[in-house]
Amino acid sequence: MSISSRAHISMLERGLKGVTIEKMIEIAEVMEVHPLTVLLDSFSNYEGVTAERLLNQIAEEIRLIGGREFEAQ
């Protein structure tokens, strides 16, 4: 199943185009990963931090806003 042209995917990878949530979900489905995995990997690379550090930050922020607690592994 083709979700986009190769040219479009290339522009996404190089940061020349944005992506909608719907398109990111389609990409994640093709990759057979959760959409948040794609986001986490992207932010980890963009911010130059480990995925584990970001997961811990997210867990703390969710705790602070009163969300359900979870433990990042």
VOZAVEX-965781 format. One record per residue (C-alpha): residue in one letter; residue number from 1; x, y negated, z negated. Coordinates in pm, whole numbers, plus 50000, padded with zeros to 5 digits. Each point is the difference from the previous one (the first is absolute). Example, Ala and Ser with C-alpha at 12.3 -4.5 7.8 and 13.67 -1.06 7.14 Angstrom:
VOZAVEX-965781
a_1_51230_50450_49220
s_2_50137_49656_50066
END
This chain:
VOZAVEX-965781
m_1_50000_50000_50000
s_2_50143_49665_50100
i_3_49936_49717_49756
s_4_50182_49730_50192
s_5_50234_49943_50283
r_6_50370_50057_49939
a_7_50059_49631_50063
h_8_49751_49905_49727
i_9_50151_50245_49750
s_10_50347_49864_50083
m_11_49882_49644_49931
l_12_49855_50113_49667
e_13_50325_50171_49903
r_14_50201_49689_50083
g_15_49766_49774_49808
l_16_49890_49811_50311
k_17_49633_50084_49950
g_18_49780_50047_49698
v_19_49789_50304_49933
t_20_49642_50025_49884
i_21_49909_50226_49711
e_22_49801_50213_50241
k_23_50300_50043_50232
m_24_50229_50079_49706
i_25_49755_50270_49889
e_26_50005_50148_50352
i_27_50381_49998_50001
a_28_50008_50171_49658
e_29_49754_50265_50120
v_30_50220_50078_50300
m_31_50303_50018_49767
e_32_49794_50220_49761
v_33_50076_49780_49700
h_34_49791_49779_49774
p_35_49969_49641_50125
l_36_50158_49875_49677
t_37_50309_50206_50081
v_38_50043_49795_50316
l_39_49955_49676_49805
l_40_50232_50106_49720
d_41_50272_50097_50246
s_42_49957_49672_50187
f_43_50017_49784_49688
s_44_50289_50202_49861
n_45_50201_49934_50315
y_46_49889_49636_50024
e_47_50082_49918_49637
g_48_50311_50217_49983
v_49_49884_50192_49693
t_50_49930_50365_49937
a_51_49654_50145_50037
e_52_50023_50115_49638
r_53_50059_49643_49882
l_54_49702_49876_50199
l_55_49778_50281_49866
n_56_50098_49907_49645
q_57_49926_49633_50069
i_58_49663_50090_50152
a_59_49913_50222_49702
e_60_50083_49715_49760
e_61_49800_49747_50201
i_62_49698_50232_50009
r_63_50031_50047_49624
l_64_50015_49622_49947
i_65_49686_49933_50204
g_66_49812_50267_49810
g_67_50003_50274_50260
r_68_50022_50370_49941
e_69_50341_50104_49872
f_70_50221_50235_50191
e_71_50360_50104_49979
a_72_50229_49951_50297
q_73_50216_50306_50049
END
